[in-house]
Amino acid sequence: MAFSDDLFFAPAHQLAAMLRAREVSSVEMVSAFIERIESVNHGLNAVVTLVEERGGREAEEADRRLAGKNARPLEGLPISIKDSVMTEGVRSTDGMKIFEHYVPDADAPTVARLRAAGAIVIAKTNLPEMAMDYDCDNPVFGATNNPWNRDRVPGGSSGGEAAALAVGMSPLGLGSDYGGSIRIPSHFCGTVGLKPTWGTIPGTGHMPPGPGGAPPPIAHMATIGPMARFVDDLTLSYNILKGPHHAAVYTVPSADVHPESVDLKKVRCAIFTGTSLTPVAKDIRSAIERAGKELQNLGIPVDDVTPPVAEGAELWPQYAMADGNQLGLEALKEHLHLARERFRNQMIALPGKSAAEFFKIAMARDAWRVKLAEFMEQYPIILGPAFCVTAFKHGAFEVDIDGKNFSLYAANWPALWVNCAGLPGAVVPAGKDRDGLPIGIQIVGRAFGEETVLAIAKAAEGALGGFQRPPL
């Protein structure tokens, strides 16, 4: 069959089923997606490295397995990977000049698991330097544009991944999330993403590479996770990615998730549109309120109640910056001058905390997590904003919220508390603002509650319209 334009926007699980049914060959599909990237990427700069030669060879091998009925779950399916996740034999830069020509000799465990399931990596996607901003710009590849409005950012740090998914360059992707880096780009680009519970998916192999490829201790708030256009594809990918790995000693065994088995009418949800922190834009508040009503219409119990999340958002920077930027500066060494001015200003040395001070912050974080967990005994799902605004303009340091200016880095609290708690959180499309920019609703669950998060996300996707194609 001919690979039609509609198939670029088909769910990954549907494409995988077509490959198994031999309705289309992997060679045809991989070739079609590479041509798609070449035709639409020039105005977006979402993909920074194409893996054509190896992708073609692996597609031929996949077709042989498919013909022999030895197909794996993702056999022959082309996918994309954020450029901070190490990929064997493929340039992986983390958006940093010092890694401009770095080619890892091994896959990150997450990449290895997707490839072991039969997926074919055809592209690496753009991000801000060291995955540390909500723009998507770096001195190696430049900026990525939002597919809904090219004067706007796609979000960070997994912005290239979200933009690529939104325009049909890839059916399935891999991102990472330390302060909203999967969920905010999903919100900005109208796609879906899952930040899993910390400890369910190995984070080893995320850049910059450390001793043994392991993340630093304060990466307790960071995870790698799936990105897609459809919630079912998040479920498919999560079940492949999760589980212990010898190089990631903190990961724990997790059962496969089956969101379809969840009785949604027994899942009580708390919904909120703001806290005492930076206000959330009116259009986003309205979209979340509408989402709550639509879920109630499905018989899902939704109560308007504000969870105790503000303290977690305030603790995140204290915990993340306790070393005074020392680890980041050590990674850059004498090469800081190669970074953009925006990044250099972020990376100035700050007063670090003593061990005793850090322990106090860590204990305060744990005490708050207990308080939040007690709240979530009654409300196992929390619905709310993913960010205080929709996609902002390139170069912005401030954002306009209903006629008033606020610091960009004060508008991120809706994402930060989830990382501080280490909880699973998904974002799904929930409409658009008055400028036609996507709005996502964030769905947060209890620790190791991915199954329930994905079940509510699937219900919200159906009730709210799900993924819509951006104008190209």
ChimeraX attribute file (.defattr): number of C-alpha atoms within 10 A of each C-alpha:
attribute: neighborCount
match mode: 1-to-1
recipient: residues
	/A:1	8
	/A:2	10
	/A:3	15
	/A:4	9
	/A:5	11
	/A:6	8
	/A:7	17
	/A:8	21
	/A:9	21
	/A:10	15
	/A:11	17
	/A:12	27
	/A:13	21
	/A:14	13
	/A:15	23
	/A:16	24
	/A:17	16
	/A:18	15
	/A:19	24
	/A:20	24
	/A:21	13
	/A:22	14
	/A:23	13
	/A:24	18
	/A:25	24
	/A:26	30
	/A:27	20
	/A:28	18
	/A:29	22
	/A:30	25
	/A:31	19
	/A:32	20
	/A:33	22
	/A:34	20
	/A:35	13
	/A:36	17
	/A:37	22
	/A:38	13
	/A:39	11
	/A:40	17
	/A:41	19
	/A:42	11
	/A:43	13
	/A:44	19
	/A:45	22
	/A:46	35
	/A:47	29
	/A:48	22
	/A:49	18
	/A:50	19
	/A:51	17
	/A:52	15
	/A:53	10
	/A:54	15
	/A:55	23
	/A:56	20
	/A:57	12
	/A:58	23
	/A:59	26
	/A:60	18
	/A:61	17
	/A:62	26
	/A:63	23
	/A:64	16
	/A:65	17
	/A:66	20
	/A:67	15
	/A:68	9
	/A:69	11
	/A:70	13
	/A:71	19
	/A:72	17
	/A:73	19
	/A:74	26
	/A:75	27
	/A:76	34
	/A:77	31
	/A:78	32
	/A:79	25
	/A:80	29
	/A:81	30
	/A:82	31
	/A:83	31
	/A:84	29
	/A:85	29
	/A:86	32
	/A:87	25
	/A:88	15
	/A:89	14
	/A:90	23
	/A:91	20
	/A:92	28
	/A:93	29
	/A:94	29
	/A:95	28
	/A:96	28
	/A:97	20
	/A:98	19
	/A:99	15
	/A:100	15
	/A:101	13
	/A:102	16
	/A:103	15
	/A:104	18
	/A:105	11
	/A:106	14
	/A:107	19
	/A:108	21
	/A:109	25
	/A:110	29
	/A:111	23
	/A:112	17
	/A:113	16
	/A:114	23
	/A:115	21
	/A:116	15
	/A:117	19
	/A:118	23
	/A:119	26
	/A:120	27
	/A:121	26
	/A:122	27
	/A:123	29
	/A:124	30
	/A:125	30
	/A:126	36
	/A:127	38
	/A:128	31
	/A:129	25
	/A:130	21
	/A:131	29
	/A:132	20
	/A:133	22
	/A:134	26
	/A:135	29
	/A:136	31
	/A:137	30
	/A:138	23
	/A:139	15
	/A:140	21
	/A:141	21
	/A:142	16
	/A:143	22
	/A:144	34
	/A:145	26
	/A:146	32
	/A:147	26
	/A:148	24
	/A:149	19
	/A:150	14
	/A:151	15
	/A:152	21
	/A:153	30
	/A:154	39
	/A:155	35
	/A:156	31
	/A:157	33
	/A:158	37
	/A:159	37
	/A:160	36
	/A:161	37
	/A:162	39
	/A:163	34
	/A:164	33
	/A:165	28
	/A:166	27
	/A:167	27
	/A:168	22
	/A:169	29
	/A:170	32
	/A:171	29
	/A:172	28
	/A:173	30
	/A:174	29
	/A:175	31
	/A:176	29
	/A:177	24
	/A:178	24
	/A:179	30
	/A:180	29
	/A:181	29
	/A:182	33
	/A:183	34
	/A:184	36
	/A:185	36
	/A:186	37
	/A:187	31
	/A:188	31
	/A:189	35
	/A:190	32
	/A:191	32
	/A:192	33
	/A:193	32
	/A:194	35
	/A:195	31
	/A:196	30
	/A:197	26
	/A:198	25
	/A:199	25
	/A:200	25
	/A:201	28
	/A:202	28
	/A:203	28
	/A:204	26
	/A:205	26
	/A:206	27
	/A:207	23
	/A:208	22
	/A:209	18
	/A:210	13
	/A:211	7
	/A:212	10
	/A:213	17
	/A:214	19
	/A:215	21
	/A:216	13
	/A:217	7
	/A:218	13
	/A:219	15
	/A:220	19
	/A:221	23
	/A:222	25
	/A:223	29
	/A:224	29
	/A:225	27
	/A:226	26
	/A:227	34
	/A:228	29
	/A:229	31
	/A:230	25
	/A:231	29
	/A:232	19
	/A:233	22
	/A:234	23
	/A:235	23
	/A:236	19
	/A:237	26
	/A:238	24
	/A:239	16
	/A:240	18
	/A:241	23
	/A:242	24
	/A:243	19
	/A:244	18
	/A:245	17
	/A:246	10
	/A:247	16
	/A:248	20
	/A:249	12
	/A:250	15
	/A:251	18
	/A:252	16
	/A:253	12
	/A:254	14
	/A:255	12
	/A:256	15
	/A:257	18
	/A:258	15
	/A:259	20
	/A:260	15
	/A:261	10
	/A:262	16
	/A:263	12
	/A:264	19
	/A:265	13
	/A:266	10
	/A:267	19
	/A:268	18
	/A:269	27
	/A:270	24
	/A:271	24
	/A:272	19
	/A:273	22
	/A:274	20
	/A:275	15
	/A:276	7
	/A:277	14
	/A:278	17
	/A:279	20
	/A:280	22
	/A:281	21
	/A:282	15
	/A:283	19
	/A:284	26
	/A:285	21
	/A:286	15
	/A:287	22
	/A:288	24
	/A:289	18
	/A:290	15
	/A:291	24
	/A:292	24
	/A:293	15
	/A:294	18
	/A:295	21
	/A:296	15
	/A:297	12
	/A:298	13
	/A:299	13
	/A:300	20
	/A:301	18
	/A:302	23
	/A:303	16
	/A:304	13
	/A:305	14
	/A:306	16
	/A:307	19
	/A:308	17
	/A:309	22
	/A:310	18
	/A:311	17
	/A:312	23
	/A:313	23
	/A:314	17
	/A:315	19
	/A:316	23
	/A:317	13
	/A:318	16
	/A:319	22
	/A:320	17
	/A:321	17
	/A:322	21
	/A:323	19
	/A:324	17
	/A:325	17
	/A:326	17
	/A:327	12
	/A:328	16
	/A:329	16
	/A:330	11
	/A:331	15
	/A:332	19
	/A:333	11
	/A:334	10
	/A:335	13
	/A:336	20
	/A:337	12
	/A:338	15
	/A:339	21
	/A:340	15
	/A:341	11
	/A:342	14
	/A:343	19
	/A:344	13
	/A:345	10
	/A:346	12
	/A:347	18
	/A:348	14
	/A:349	13
	/A:350	13
	/A:351	12
	/A:352	14
	/A:353	16
	/A:354	11
	/A:355	11
	/A:356	9
	/A:357	12
	/A:358	17
	/A:359	14
	/A:360	13
	/A:361	18
	/A:362	16
	/A:363	12
	/A:364	16
	/A:365	21
	/A:366	15
	/A:367	12
	/A:368	20
	/A:369	21
	/A:370	13
	/A:371	14
	/A:372	19
	/A:373	19
	/A:374	12
	/A:375	15
	/A:376	21
	/A:377	11
	/A:378	12
	/A:379	23
	/A:380	20
	/A:381	23
	/A:382	24
	/A:383	30
	/A:384	28
	/A:385	28
	/A:386	32
	/A:387	28
	/A:388	26
	/A:389	26
	/A:390	30
	/A:391	26
	/A:392	23
	/A:393	18
	/A:394	19
	/A:395	13
	/A:396	13
	/A:397	14
	/A:398	16
	/A:399	21
	/A:400	14
	/A:401	18
	/A:402	12
	/A:403	8
	/A:404	9
	/A:405	11
	/A:406	16
	/A:407	13
	/A:408	16
	/A:409	13
	/A:410	17
	/A:411	22
	/A:412	21
	/A:413	28
	/A:414	28
	/A:415	25
	/A:416	27
	/A:417	24
	/A:418	26
	/A:419	27
	/A:420	28
	/A:421	26
	/A:422	23
	/A:423	23
	/A:424	26
	/A:425	31
	/A:426	30
	/A:427	34
	/A:428	30
	/A:429	29
	/A:430	26
	/A:431	24
	/A:432	17
	/A:433	17
	/A:434	7
	/A:435	10
	/A:436	12
	/A:437	21
	/A:438	24
	/A:439	31
	/A:440	31
	/A:441	31
	/A:442	31
	/A:443	26
	/A:444	31
	/A:445	27
	/A:446	22
	/A:447	19
	/A:448	18
	/A:449	18
	/A:450	27
	/A:451	20
	/A:452	26
	/A:453	26
	/A:454	28
	/A:455	23
	/A:456	28
	/A:457	28
	/A:458	20
	/A:459	19
	/A:460	24
	/A:461	21
	/A:462	14
	/A:463	16
	/A:464	19
	/A:465	12
	/A:466	22
	/A:467	23
	/A:468	16
	/A:469	16
	/A:470	18
	/A:471	8
	/A:472	10
